[in-house]
Amino acid sequence: MQQRFKATIVVLAVLPIVATATGSRPIALVKDAAKGPSVTLGSFGRLPDGRAVELFTLRNGRGVEVRAINYGGIIVSLKVPDRKGHLDDIVLGHDDLEGYLRKPAYFGAIIGRYANRIAKGRFEIDRKVFQLATNDGPNHLHGGERGFDKTIWNAEELKTKDGVGVMFTRTSPDGEEGYPGRLDVRVTYTLNDRNELVFEYFATTDQPTPVNLTQHSYFNLAGDGRRDVLGHELVIEADQFTPVDSDLIPTGELTPVAGTPMDFRKSTAIGARIAQDDVQLRRGRGYDHNFVLRRNGGGLSRAVRVLEPTTGRTLEILTTEPGLQFYSGNFLDGTITGKRGHVYRHRFGFCLETQHFPDAPNQPSFPNTILRPGQEYRSKTVLRFEVQR
């Protein structure tokens, strides 16, 4: 039986929006201001076994709306205004549950127990070897064949002094996808009136086990499925990245981004260097790499800022995590039809996954990802939406 957590134990604190030198400002839709924040519960269909899937709709007083379901914790839509106040959905996904079941692509889902790749699905803890499911060629990816993205979570609405949200909880049993130990997990999504969407993760275990949780939304700030994302401009707060081998497993090195296509320390379009003849770009078919974030102590630090110049929408991400996986939608190939009939073609969306490093259980020099009994896994990421004048 899955363990439930009380909603009253979570009170999130987030950073205020401050106007930046680039001319960004908080999004505000006056027409919705009087309504205030709200969270409503609805239906999103049923699984083949008859279980109901619940839909939670979060709205703040400025018009921003988040819709999430308890199947995989999937964010099915995220609507924010552009510089003219026009609302648009900026994440890829499907209009109905069948789309998420028919061809899973991790759209908008909670990823676990371990986000990213583990080489050959094998790792060792305390001299004992564990074998996980291998679902990405020879490697384990995003929790295996049936990871956290493909399960029903317990879910309940969350109201705090800072906003409205939904809290997802589940117990991953000992041996699920080959992982040792029972893992009790809580993930909250909270939307506030500063136009911030806050993800907070918490977990405990009864046996040593790898844990690395993230959120896997595909973004297109121009609007879901409208065009490719190559014109989006990024600043990534990283001086190093972790290069990968031909199976996209880190080599263990930390390589400077200077002089490489991985250098996003200054605002650079995704498409500016993506076609360069570079071994790392060839291996990833574009960007599919972990960036080593600069850290300012143990709290939240800025990881990335994105600008979509035609709409003025900006996304800034702050996190407590040491790494950011930037994925440029290289495997989108036009075979998935998403919301409103949009065909998701090559690089029509990108992911910015805050997390620990890939294959860390097999890389002693990487930040530790082994959670032990008596310890608490805690992680926090803030998505901040603004518009540039």
C-alpha angles and dihedrals in degrees: 000000000000117000119238125215124208115250091222094072095070122075113162126208119200137181122261122246114255123189110251133218089255091067098255118154136184115275112248130180107187094194091068098039094094093056095065126201119323142174122202133184125224142150130274099183134268135289118241089262090058100255114144121240115216126215121210118196117198121192131177127203093264100059101264111139132192123188118193135170132211091236102095091338084270119183100219095183140006116189122194131162127250125223090285093051094254113150118224137167108249101187130076121238144104138295094229142024093257090067092058092047098044099059113003113208101164090256107177096338138141107252123213172215082352123005116213126008136331113194113252088343090274134122139153130230121184091345093307118118121220126195120208131191113281109220102153106061105287093344142079115246132190097341100317137266093334107022129161089287092068102048136086112250127203105249138186136169118265126209122181135162087263102051148302129290151137129263120212121197134176142154116234104207125228109277097020106155086348097299117140123238138014113288121200109201135190124184124179131194113198127182119198137186091257087072093251125139109204125201117195124182130196131174142165131189141197094214133034108274140157115259127184116153129185145155117251108203118155109222132206109168091193088066135285112304096344099124142326122298099231093111094057111112119223138195112190117190096223135112093186140036135193110249117217138217125234090284091053091251116140115255090217094252127121105216126193114247091215112115093011135097086253092073107113096149087118122043107282132168115248089235097047096094104003093109096050118125095252125144094226093050090048092052093048094038082234127336115350100137142126116240121208103231125218109245129214100197122299100310134076117320130178112262105175145351122206129193125191099198100199095057099026091231115149131190122198120187125201122185148168090221124106096222143047123201109209112197119180099202094261096157096050101109109167095269094108121074110199139178119347090004095295113158110222104225131182110315096354089139140023135205130220105191116187107208149115118287124290116261092008093150087066097038111073092189093058123088110281119264100176112114116201133197111280093028127102125221110218129173135161135192129179125202110201120194124202138149128237117227 
